[in-house]
Amino acid sequence: MERKSNKQQKLHIRKGDTVKVLSGDDKSKTGKVLEILTGKNRAIVEGINIITKHQKPSAGKPEGGIKKIEGGVHISNLMLVDPASGKPTRTGRKLNEKGSLQRFSKKTGEFIK
């Protein structure tokens, strides 16, 4: 029998990070992460994967119309941009001075936020 855990998965990017897209139509573009969808392993990035959504008029929004919004991008297709150097980098976790785990850049070795 499989054991189910309620632990939330640790991801290498967080809301507010600047990321670079590694594959897809928006390859090599950068943007800020607006939202993380942990259940689907996806992130919504500002200006990336723009989709067209048709909105039917309703009592709350009588204008309706066609709107362009950001769609989700799989986490594996994103790489964190190091705030210190401005280049994409892999991340790891190690203990900081306080004894808690914190992300660090594998390229420069410095802690991230």
SVG drawing of the C-alpha trace seen along z (x, -y; Angstrom):
<svg xmlns="http://www.w3.org/2000/svg" viewBox="-26 -47 57 49">
<polyline fill="none" stroke="black" stroke-width="0.4" points="0.0,0.0 1.2,-3.5 1.7,-6.0 0.3,-9.4 2.0,-12.4 0.7,-15.9 4.1,-17.5 4.3,-20.3 6.9,-19.8 10.0,-22.1 10.5,-23.9 13.6,-25.7 11.7,-28.9 9.3,-31.1 6.8,-33.9 8.7,-37.1 11.8,-35.4 13.1,-36.4 13.3,-33.4 14.5,-32.5 12.4,-30.2 14.5,-27.2 12.1,-25.8 8.9,-26.5 7.7,-29.4 9.0,-31.9 12.5,-30.4 15.2,-32.6 12.8,-35.3 12.9,-36.4 10.1,-37.4 8.9,-37.7 7.0,-34.8 3.5,-36.0 2.1,-32.7 3.1,-29.1 0.7,-26.3 2.3,-23.5 -0.4,-20.9 0.3,-21.1 4.1,-21.9 3.5,-25.1 4.2,-28.8 2.6,-31.9 5.3,-34.2 4.8,-37.9 4.7,-38.3 5.3,-34.6 3.0,-32.1 0.3,-34.6 -3.1,-33.0 -6.3,-34.4 -9.4,-33.9 -12.9,-34.7 -15.0,-36.1 -18.8,-36.1 -20.6,-39.2 -22.3,-38.8 -24.0,-41.0 -20.7,-41.5 -18.7,-42.2 -21.0,-43.5 -18.2,-44.3 -17.0,-40.7 -14.7,-40.4 -11.3,-38.8 -8.6,-39.1 -4.9,-38.1 -3.6,-36.5 -0.5,-34.6 -0.8,-30.8 1.1,-28.4 4.7,-27.2 6.0,-23.9 8.6,-24.4 11.1,-22.2 11.2,-24.7 12.3,-27.6 15.7,-28.5 16.3,-31.1 18.2,-34.2 20.8,-35.0 20.1,-38.4 23.8,-39.1 25.2,-38.3 22.0,-38.5 22.7,-35.1 20.7,-31.9 21.9,-29.5 21.0,-26.2 20.1,-26.4 20.8,-24.3 20.0,-24.4 22.4,-24.7 22.4,-25.9 22.8,-29.6 24.2,-31.3 20.9,-30.8 20.9,-27.1 18.0,-27.0 18.0,-25.9 18.3,-28.6 18.6,-28.6 22.0,-29.4 23.3,-30.0 25.5,-27.2 27.2,-29.6 28.3,-32.2 27.8,-30.3 25.9,-33.2 22.6,-32.9 19.4,-34.0 17.1,-36.4"/>
</svg>
